[in-house]
Amino acid sequence: MRLAALLLLLGLAPLGALAEPSPAPCATTGLSVMLVRHAEKQPTGEDPALSPAGEARARALATTLGDACIAHIHSSDYRRTRDTAAPLAKALGRKVAIYDVDDLPALKAALIATGGRHLVVGHSDTTPELVRLLGGDAGSAIDEATEYDRLYMVTVDERGVVTTTLLRYGAASASRSGVSPPSSASPASG
């Protein structure tokens, strides 16, 4: 240690060479998937855009997950889901990968094969279904008419243990009262 201090004092050793290496801030093992239903949409149209409340919620999602080290962003191929993912994708400089809502097992396989941290933007029926496919606890059904603030975090550790955490983000949905968030751990299913 005296030699290291002497070298540092003489300017012959960089300061960083003496420090303990620290893990990268976004280093991750296993799989972490954040899943949300698209934000509030316009009331009409075949493929409606987000409403002003939905645009605000999409920005809130970007703020909420901006420091969560999301490496991959996935969206179904609908305007409302793409627009929900867009602010976070822009903030992180990530592209949004489109997945097929009719083939959630393929998305599950891709998530598991890739590992790391993901955001998946889906719908009131596909989001809980993907949580279940990943081995998580989807809890009660999403209220189709009023619930847009549900944020699932499903993690699968190196041993295959799945943990589901239900969070909320943005403005409170009308259905928020009375919904108890599930939090559970269970072995991953096939």
DRENGURO-559392 format. One line per field, with one value per residue (C-alpha): chain; x negated, y negated, z negated. Coordinates in steps of 0.2 Angstrom, whole numbers. Example, Ala and Ser with C-alpha at 12.3 -4.5 7.8 and 13.67 -1.06 7.14 Angstrom:
BEGIN
chaine = [A:A]
xx = [-62:-68]
yy = [22:5]
zz = [-39:-36]
***
This chain:
BEGIN
chaine = [A:A:A:A:A:A:A:A:A:A:A:A:A:A:A:A:A:A:A:A:A:A:A:A:A:A:A:A:A:A:A:A:A:A:A:A:A:A:A:A:A:A:A:A:A:A:A:A:A:A:A:A:A:A:A:A:A:A:A:A:A:A:A:A:A:A:A:A:A:A:A:A:A:A:A:A:A:A:A:A:A:A:A:A:A:A:A:A:A:A:A:A:A:A:A:A:A:A:A:A:A:A:A:A:A:A:A:A:A:A:A:A:A:A:A:A:A:A:A:A:A:A:A:A:A:A:A:A:A:A:A:A:A:A:A:A:A:A:A:A:A:A:A:A:A:A:A:A:A:A:A:A:A:A:A:A:A:A:A:A:A:A:A:A:A:A:A:A:A:A:A:A:A:A:A:A:A:A:A:A:A:A:A:A:A:A:A:A:A:A]
xx = [0:-14:-21:-4:-3:-20:-17:-1:-10:-23:-10:-16:1:18:31:42:29:30:48:58:67:86:99:107:122:134:126:139:141:156:171:181:197:207:224:238:254:254:259:276:281:293:311:313:304:298:280:282:268:266:277:269:270:261:247:245:244:232:220:223:218:202:198:202:191:178:165:170:157:170:160:174:191:205:222:237:240:253:251:257:243:230:234:233:216:209:204:194:186:182:174:164:159:167:177:194:195:213:220:235:249:255:239:235:225:213:210:208:194:186:186:179:165:160:160:157:170:185:200:215:230:246:265:277:278:260:250:257:256:237:235:242:232:216:222:228:243:255:267:284:290:285:301:303:312:302:285:270:257:253:234:228:211:207:189:182:166:152:160:177:186:199:204:219:221:236:232:242:236:242:259:270:282:301:300:285:295:298:284:272:255:248:231:225:210:212:201:202:213:208]
yy = [0:-12:-9:-13:-29:-34:-31:-41:-55:-56:-56:-39:-30:-36:-38:-25:-12:-11:-11:5:9:6:15:6:-4:6:23:36:54:64:56:40:36:20:22:9:7:-7:-24:-32:-33:-44:-37:-34:-28:-11:-14:-29:-40:-44:-57:-71:-61:-47:-58:-64:-46:-41:-55:-49:-32:-39:-48:-33:-21:-34:-27:-9:-4:2:10:16:9:19:13:21:14:1:-17:-19:-6:-13:-31:-25:-18:-32:-45:-32:-26:-43:-48:-32:-32:-15:-8:0:18:23:40:50:49:66:75:70:87:81:64:74:84:69:60:76:78:60:57:40:27:24:13:22:11:20:21:24:43:46:38:49:64:61:59:76:84:77:87:71:66:55:52:46:42:24:13:11:-6:-15:-7:-13:-15:3:6:24:29:47:53:70:73:85:99:97:89:77:62:51:33:22:3:-12:-27:-43:-50:-38:-28:-29:-11:-12:-11:6:14:23:26:44:47:65:76:93:105:101:111:118]
zz = [0:-4:14:21:11:16:35:33:24:38:51:58:55:61:47:54:54:35:34:32:49:47:57:71:65:78:76:74:73:78:85:80:90:87:94:97:106:119:112:114:132:143:142:160:175:181:175:163:157:139:130:122:105:114:121:103:97:110:104:86:91:99:83:72:82:88:76:75:88:101:115:126:130:138:144:153:170:165:165:147:141:152:146:128:130:140:127:118:134:139:122:122:140:143:157:154:159:165:159:165:152:159:155:137:134:148:138:122:130:137:120:112:125:124:106:98:95:107:108:117:121:125:122:107:112:119:105:91:103:106:87:85:99:90:75:66:56:66:52:56:74:80:81:100:98:85:80:88:74:71:72:70:66:69:65:68:58:63:54:63:48:55:45:50:43:47:48:53:64:70:65:55:65:60:56:44:28:23:33:22:30:32:26:27:31:39:50:68:78:95]
***
